[in-house]
Amino acid sequence: MENVKIDYNSEINQKIKGEFVSREVYTCFSYEMDSILKMSYQVENSDLPTWEDIENFYYFDTDEVIYIIMEAFSSNENDFIEYANNPNTFNRRVLNKGDFKVFLNALDDEELEELADEFNIDIDDARSKPHEIFEYWIISKYFYNKLKEKGYPVIAWGNNYYWGRCMTGQAILLDYVISNICEEMEILEGQKYSWAK
């Protein structure tokens, strides 16, 4: 089923994703986890989780890094273009500001950091930006591992696994990460292991 566009939110796929969520997401734990995280700083020698225990709490804000670099580009255009075109660095064909922006969008996080370092551009605030977590959910170990692998905030504490969900106000089955995992599992309509009935 390669190169076939999947309608993640078709009626059938919403039912499949709903079944996946029912299997992997156990219960909301937002109030309790917020209280625990706050309390962890008030109790000495506590085994309670802290903000530092949230894996993937910080992320690399690619859009902000590109914005910062583009701001610096204006004052040093020729040097940036020369660096991008140099065979010993990126060996691209950058001729102007528009080309440079396209070039930046093609770079991965490490390459953006390398470029920022080369030109002494301060991207520290964008390099480790905290996720804005709205809800906490107790989840399965399988889902915990998938979320962790994809860079979503998660906590392993006690006998449970928790997801720090960075959105609210919509059904969990509509979150992009759910569609992405279900597609990888090949359980959506028309896929190899489809859960469609």
CYANA upper distance limits for C-alpha pairs under 8 A (distance plus 0.5 A):
  1 MET  CA    190 GLY  CA      8.09
  1 MET  CA    191 GLN  CA      6.95
  1 MET  CA    192 LYS  CA      8.43
  7 ASP  CA     13 ASN  CA      8.02
  8 TYR  CA     13 ASN  CA      6.32
  8 TYR  CA     14 GLN  CA      7.62
  8 TYR  CA    179 SER  CA      6.60
  8 TYR  CA    188 LEU  CA      8.41
  9 ASN  CA     13 ASN  CA      6.27
  9 ASN  CA     14 GLN  CA      5.88
  9 ASN  CA    174 LEU  CA      7.93
 10 SER  CA     14 GLN  CA      6.54
 11 GLU  CA     15 LYS  CA      6.94
 12 ILE  CA     16 ILE  CA      6.84
 12 ILE  CA    189 GLU  CA      7.25
 12 ILE  CA    196 ALA  CA      7.12
 13 ASN  CA     17 LYS  CA      6.50
 13 ASN  CA    188 LEU  CA      6.26
 13 ASN  CA    189 GLU  CA      6.59
 13 ASN  CA    196 ALA  CA      8.22
 14 GLN  CA     18 GLY  CA      6.41
 14 GLN  CA    173 LEU  CA      7.40
 14 GLN  CA    174 LEU  CA      8.31
 15 LYS  CA     19 GLU  CA      6.76
 16 ILE  CA     20 PHE  CA      6.82
 16 ILE  CA    187 ILE  CA      8.00
 16 ILE  CA    188 LEU  CA      7.09
 16 ILE  CA    195 TRP  CA      6.55
 16 ILE  CA    196 ALA  CA      7.10
 17 LYS  CA     21 VAL  CA      6.62
 17 LYS  CA    173 LEU  CA      5.98
 17 LYS  CA    178 ILE  CA      7.37
 17 LYS  CA    179 SER  CA      7.55
 17 LYS  CA    182 CYS  CA      7.43
 17 LYS  CA    188 LEU  CA      8.44
 18 GLY  CA     22 SER  CA      6.61
 18 GLY  CA    173 LEU  CA      6.11
 19 GLU  CA     23 ARG  CA      6.71
 20 PHE  CA     24 GLU  CA      6.64
 20 PHE  CA    182 CYS  CA      8.19
 21 VAL  CA     25 VAL  CA      5.81
 21 VAL  CA    172 ILE  CA      7.73
 21 VAL  CA    173 LEU  CA      6.85
 21 VAL  CA    178 ILE  CA      8.30
 22 SER  CA     26 TYR  CA      7.56
 24 GLU  CA    139 ILE  CA      6.15
 24 GLU  CA    140 SER  CA      5.60
 24 GLU  CA    142 TYR  CA      8.09
 24 GLU  CA    143 PHE  CA      6.53
 25 VAL  CA    137 TRP  CA      7.31
 25 VAL  CA    138 ILE  CA      6.78
 25 VAL  CA    139 ILE  CA      4.98
 25 VAL  CA    140 SER  CA      6.99
 25 VAL  CA    143 PHE  CA      8.39
 26 TYR  CA    137 TRP  CA      7.57
 26 TYR  CA    138 ILE  CA      5.94
 26 TYR  CA    139 ILE  CA      5.90
 26 TYR  CA    140 SER  CA      7.91
 27 THR  CA    137 TRP  CA      6.16
 27 THR  CA    138 ILE  CA      5.94
 27 THR  CA    139 ILE  CA      7.96
 28 CYS  CA    135 GLU  CA      7.96
 28 CYS  CA    136 TYR  CA      6.56
 28 CYS  CA    137 TRP  CA      4.95
 28 CYS  CA    138 ILE  CA      6.87
 29 PHE  CA     33 MET  CA      6.44
 29 PHE  CA    135 GLU  CA      8.00
 29 PHE  CA    136 TYR  CA      5.66
 29 PHE  CA    137 TRP  CA      5.64
 29 PHE  CA    138 ILE  CA      6.89
 30 SER  CA     34 ASP  CA      6.51
 30 SER  CA    134 PHE  CA      8.40
 30 SER  CA    135 GLU  CA      5.55
 30 SER  CA    136 TYR  CA      4.93
 30 SER  CA    137 TRP  CA      7.25
 31 TYR  CA     35 SER  CA      6.69
 32 GLU  CA     36 ILE  CA      6.60
 33 MET  CA     37 LEU  CA      6.49
 33 MET  CA    136 TYR  CA      7.23
 34 ASP  CA     38 LYS  CA      6.75
 35 SER  CA     39 MET  CA      6.51
 36 ILE  CA     40 SER  CA      6.48
 36 ILE  CA     48 LEU  CA      7.20
 36 ILE  CA     49 PRO  CA      7.72
 37 LEU  CA     41 TYR  CA      7.77
 37 LEU  CA     48 LEU  CA      7.80
 37 LEU  CA     49 PRO  CA      6.68
 37 LEU  CA     50 THR  CA      5.76
 37 LEU  CA     51 TRP  CA      7.17
 38 LYS  CA     42 GLN  CA      7.75
 38 LYS  CA     50 THR  CA      8.37
 39 MET  CA     43 VAL  CA      6.87
 39 MET  CA     48 LEU  CA      8.44
 40 SER  CA     44 GLU  CA      8.33
 40 SER  CA     46 SER  CA      6.95
 40 SER  CA     47 ASP  CA      8.38
 40 SER  CA     48 LEU  CA      5.83
 40 SER  CA     49 PRO  CA      6.93
 40 SER  CA     50 THR  CA      6.40
 41 TYR  CA     50 THR  CA      7.79
 49 PRO  CA     53 ASP  CA      6.27
 49 PRO  CA     54 ILE  CA      8.43
 49 PRO  CA    157 TRP  CA      7.40
 50 THR  CA     54 ILE  CA      7.72
 51 TRP  CA     57 PHE  CA      8.30
 52 GLU  CA     57 PHE  CA      8.39
 53 ASP  CA    155 ILE  CA      7.02
 54 ILE  CA    153 PRO  CA      6.63
 54 ILE  CA    154 VAL  CA      6.12
 54 ILE  CA    155 ILE  CA      5.53
 55 GLU  CA    148 LYS  CA      7.73
 55 GLU  CA    152 TYR  CA      8.37
 55 GLU  CA    153 PRO  CA      5.97
 55 GLU  CA    154 VAL  CA      5.82
 55 GLU  CA    155 ILE  CA      6.62
 56 ASN  CA    148 LYS  CA      7.56
 56 ASN  CA    151 GLY  CA      6.04
 56 ASN  CA    152 TYR  CA      6.29
 56 ASN  CA    153 PRO  CA      5.18
 56 ASN  CA    154 VAL  CA      7.36
 57 PHE  CA    130 PRO  CA      6.09
 57 PHE  CA    131 HIS  CA      6.16
 57 PHE  CA    152 TYR  CA      8.07
 57 PHE  CA    153 PRO  CA      5.62
 57 PHE  CA    154 VAL  CA      8.27
 58 TYR  CA    128 SER  CA      5.60
 58 TYR  CA    129 LYS  CA      5.56
 58 TYR  CA    130 PRO  CA      4.78
 58 TYR  CA    131 HIS  CA      6.43
 59 TYR  CA    127 ARG  CA      7.35
 59 TYR  CA    128 SER  CA      5.76
 59 TYR  CA    129 LYS  CA      5.79
 59 TYR  CA    130 PRO  CA      6.83
 59 TYR  CA    131 HIS  CA      7.37
 59 TYR  CA    151 GLY  CA      8.25
 60 PHE  CA    109 ASP  CA      7.80
 60 PHE  CA    126 ALA  CA      6.60
 60 PHE  CA    127 ARG  CA      5.09
 60 PHE  CA    128 SER  CA      5.98
 60 PHE  CA    129 LYS  CA      6.87
 61 ASP  CA     65 VAL  CA      6.78
 61 ASP  CA    126 ALA  CA      5.66
 61 ASP  CA    127 ARG  CA      6.72
 61 ASP  CA    128 SER  CA      7.97
 61 ASP  CA    129 LYS  CA      7.13
 62 THR  CA     66 ILE  CA      6.68
 62 THR  CA    109 ASP  CA      7.33
 62 THR  CA    126 ALA  CA      8.05
 63 ASP  CA     67 TYR  CA      6.70
 64 GLU  CA     68 ILE  CA      6.67
 64 GLU  CA    126 ALA  CA      6.54
 65 VAL  CA     69 ILE  CA      6.70
 65 VAL  CA    112 LEU  CA      8.02
 65 VAL  CA    123 ILE  CA      6.68
 65 VAL  CA    126 ALA  CA      6.47
 65 VAL  CA    127 ARG  CA      8.04
 66 ILE  CA     70 MET  CA      6.53
 66 ILE  CA    101 LYS  CA      8.39
 66 ILE  CA    104 LEU  CA      7.09
 66 ILE  CA    105 ASN  CA      8.00
 66 ILE  CA    112 LEU  CA      8.28
 67 TYR  CA     71 GLU  CA      6.74
 68 ILE  CA     72 ALA  CA      7.00
 68 ILE  CA    121 ILE  CA      8.34
 68 ILE  CA    123 ILE  CA      7.68
 69 ILE  CA     73 PHE  CA      6.58
 69 ILE  CA    116 ALA  CA      7.40
 69 ILE  CA    121 ILE  CA      7.59
 70 MET  CA     74 SER  CA      7.30
 70 MET  CA    101 LYS  CA      7.77
 71 GLU  CA     75 SER  CA      8.34
 72 ALA  CA     76 ASN  CA      7.27
 72 ALA  CA    121 ILE  CA      7.98
 73 PHE  CA     77 GLU  CA      5.67
 73 PHE  CA     80 PHE  CA      7.09
 73 PHE  CA     97 LYS  CA      8.45
 76 ASN  CA     80 PHE  CA      6.93
 77 GLU  CA     81 ILE  CA      6.71
 77 GLU  CA     97 LYS  CA      8.18
 78 ASN  CA     82 GLU  CA      6.55
 79 ASP  CA     83 TYR  CA      6.58
 80 PHE  CA     84 ALA  CA      6.70
 81 ILE  CA     85 ASN  CA      6.67
 81 ILE  CA     94 VAL  CA      6.43
 81 ILE  CA     95 LEU  CA      7.26
 81 ILE  CA     96 ASN  CA      7.90
 81 ILE  CA    100 PHE  CA      7.58
 82 GLU  CA     86 ASN  CA      6.44
 83 TYR  CA     89 THR  CA      7.18
 83 TYR  CA     90 PHE  CA      7.94
 84 ALA  CA     89 THR  CA      7.22
 84 ALA  CA     90 PHE  CA      5.84
 84 ALA  CA     91 ASN  CA      6.65
 84 ALA  CA     92 ARG  CA      6.27
 84 ALA  CA     93 ARG  CA      8.11
 84 ALA  CA     94 VAL  CA      7.16
 84 ALA  CA    100 PHE  CA      8.44
 85 ASN  CA     89 THR  CA      8.00
 85 ASN  CA     90 PHE  CA      6.70
 85 ASN  CA     91 ASN  CA      4.95
 85 ASN  CA     92 ARG  CA      5.09
 85 ASN  CA     93 ARG  CA      6.19
 85 ASN  CA     94 VAL  CA      6.73
 86 ASN  CA     90 PHE  CA      6.68
 86 ASN  CA     91 ASN  CA      5.41
 86 ASN  CA     92 ARG  CA      7.86
 87 PRO  CA     91 ASN  CA      4.70
 87 PRO  CA     92 ARG  CA      8.35
 92 ARG  CA    103 PHE  CA      8.25
 93 ARG  CA     99 ASP  CA      8.40
 94 VAL  CA     99 ASP  CA      5.66
 94 VAL  CA    100 PHE  CA      6.28
 94 VAL  CA    103 PHE  CA      7.86
 95 LEU  CA     99 ASP  CA      6.59
 95 LEU  CA    100 PHE  CA      7.96
 96 ASN  CA    100 PHE  CA      6.70
 97 LYS  CA    101 LYS  CA      6.78
 98 GLY  CA    102 VAL  CA      6.93
 99 ASP  CA    103 PHE  CA      6.58
100 PHE  CA    104 LEU  CA      6.67
101 LYS  CA    105 ASN  CA      6.81
102 VAL  CA    106 ALA  CA      6.99
103 PHE  CA    107 LEU  CA      7.27
104 LEU  CA    112 LEU  CA      7.72
107 LEU  CA    111 GLU  CA      6.19
107 LEU  CA    112 LEU  CA      6.66
108 ASP  CA    112 LEU  CA      6.79
109 ASP  CA    113 GLU  CA      6.73
110 GLU  CA    114 GLU  CA      6.65
111 GLU  CA    115 LEU  CA      6.72
112 LEU  CA    116 ALA  CA      6.65
113 GLU  CA    117 ASP  CA      6.51
113 GLU  CA    123 ILE  CA      8.45
114 GLU  CA    118 GLU  CA      6.63
115 LEU  CA    119 PHE  CA      6.99
116 ALA  CA    120 ASN  CA      6.40
116 ALA  CA    121 ILE  CA      5.34
116 ALA  CA    122 ASP  CA      7.63
116 ALA  CA    123 ILE  CA      7.69
117 ASP  CA    121 ILE  CA      6.64
117 ASP  CA    122 ASP  CA      8.41
123 ILE  CA    127 ARG  CA      6.40
124 ASP  CA    128 SER  CA      7.14
125 ASP  CA    129 LYS  CA      6.79
131 HIS  CA    153 PRO  CA      7.99
131 HIS  CA    166 CYS  CA      7.33
132 GLU  CA    166 CYS  CA      6.16
133 ILE  CA    164 GLY  CA      6.01
133 ILE  CA    165 ARG  CA      6.04
133 ILE  CA    166 CYS  CA      4.92
133 ILE  CA    167 MET  CA      7.60
134 PHE  CA    164 GLY  CA      7.72
134 PHE  CA    165 ARG  CA      6.48
134 PHE  CA    166 CYS  CA      5.96
134 PHE  CA    167 MET  CA      6.40
134 PHE  CA    168 THR  CA      6.78
135 GLU  CA    164 GLY  CA      6.35
135 GLU  CA    165 ARG  CA      5.59
135 GLU  CA    166 CYS  CA      7.47
135 GLU  CA    167 MET  CA      7.90
135 GLU  CA    168 THR  CA      7.56
136 TYR  CA    162 TYR  CA      6.89
136 TYR  CA    163 TRP  CA      5.96
136 TYR  CA    164 GLY  CA      5.19
136 TYR  CA    165 ARG  CA      6.44
137 TRP  CA    162 TYR  CA      5.89
137 TRP  CA    163 TRP  CA      5.68
137 TRP  CA    164 GLY  CA      7.30
137 TRP  CA    165 ARG  CA      7.92
138 ILE  CA    160 ASN  CA      7.18
138 ILE  CA    161 TYR  CA      6.20
138 ILE  CA    162 TYR  CA      5.06
138 ILE  CA    163 TRP  CA      7.03
139 ILE  CA    143 PHE  CA      6.93
139 ILE  CA    144 TYR  CA      6.97
139 ILE  CA    160 ASN  CA      7.90
139 ILE  CA    161 TYR  CA      5.99
139 ILE  CA    162 TYR  CA      6.13
139 ILE  CA    163 TRP  CA      7.19
140 SER  CA    144 TYR  CA      6.60
140 SER  CA    160 ASN  CA      8.36
140 SER  CA    161 TYR  CA      6.96
141 LYS  CA    145 ASN  CA      6.67
141 LYS  CA    160 ASN  CA      8.48
141 LYS  CA    161 TYR  CA      6.77
142 TYR  CA    146 LYS  CA      6.87
143 PHE  CA    147 LEU  CA      6.57
144 TYR  CA    148 LYS  CA      6.53
144 TYR  CA    154 VAL  CA      7.19
144 TYR  CA    161 TYR  CA      6.79
144 TYR  CA    162 TYR  CA      7.56
144 TYR  CA    163 TRP  CA      7.45
145 ASN  CA    149 GLU  CA      6.55
146 LYS  CA    150 LYS  CA      6.80
146 LYS  CA    181 ILE  CA      8.04
147 LEU  CA    151 GLY  CA      6.81
147 LEU  CA    152 TYR  CA      5.65
147 LEU  CA    153 PRO  CA      7.91
147 LEU  CA    154 VAL  CA      7.68
147 LEU  CA    163 TRP  CA      8.29
147 LEU  CA    177 VAL  CA      8.39
148 LYS  CA    152 TYR  CA      6.02
148 LYS  CA    153 PRO  CA      7.31
148 LYS  CA    154 VAL  CA      6.82
152 TYR  CA    163 TRP  CA      8.23
152 TYR  CA    164 GLY  CA      7.97
152 TYR  CA    165 ARG  CA      8.41
153 PRO  CA    163 TRP  CA      6.64
153 PRO  CA    164 GLY  CA      5.61
153 PRO  CA    165 ARG  CA      7.76
154 VAL  CA    161 TYR  CA      7.83
154 VAL  CA    162 TYR  CA      5.98
154 VAL  CA    163 TRP  CA      5.03
154 VAL  CA    164 GLY  CA      6.13
155 ILE  CA    161 TYR  CA      6.36
155 ILE  CA    162 TYR  CA      5.50
155 ILE  CA    163 TRP  CA      7.05
155 ILE  CA    164 GLY  CA      8.27
156 ALA  CA    160 ASN  CA      6.69
156 ALA  CA    161 TYR  CA      5.12
156 ALA  CA    162 TYR  CA      6.82
157 TRP  CA    161 TYR  CA      6.84
157 TRP  CA    162 TYR  CA      8.34
170 GLN  CA    174 LEU  CA      7.34
170 GLN  CA    175 ASP  CA      8.43
171 ALA  CA    175 ASP  CA      7.94
172 ILE  CA    178 ILE  CA      8.07
173 LEU  CA    178 ILE  CA      6.50
173 LEU  CA    179 SER  CA      8.00
174 LEU  CA    178 ILE  CA      7.53
174 LEU  CA    179 SER  CA      7.85
175 ASP  CA    179 SER  CA      7.40
176 TYR  CA    180 ASN  CA      6.61
177 VAL  CA    181 ILE  CA      6.58
178 ILE  CA    182 CYS  CA      6.59
179 SER  CA    183 GLU  CA      6.54
180 ASN  CA    184 GLU  CA      6.73
181 ILE  CA    185 MET  CA      6.64
182 CYS  CA    186 GLU  CA      6.64
182 CYS  CA    187 ILE  CA      6.21
182 CYS  CA    188 LEU  CA      6.85
183 GLU  CA    187 ILE  CA      6.81
183 GLU  CA    188 LEU  CA      6.57
185 MET  CA    193 TYR  CA      8.09
186 GLU  CA    191 GLN  CA      5.62
186 GLU  CA    192 LYS  CA      6.23
186 GLU  CA    193 TYR  CA      5.95
186 GLU  CA    194 SER  CA      6.79
187 ILE  CA    191 GLN  CA      6.37
187 ILE  CA    192 LYS  CA      7.40
187 ILE  CA    193 TYR  CA      5.35
187 ILE  CA    194 SER  CA      4.29
187 ILE  CA    195 TRP  CA      5.81
187 ILE  CA    196 ALA  CA      8.33
188 LEU  CA    193 TYR  CA      8.13
188 LEU  CA    194 SER  CA      5.49
188 LEU  CA    195 TRP  CA      6.96
188 LEU  CA    196 ALA  CA      7.59
189 GLU  CA    194 SER  CA      5.92
189 GLU  CA    195 TRP  CA      7.61
189 GLU  CA    196 ALA  CA      6.25
190 GLY  CA    194 SER  CA      6.72
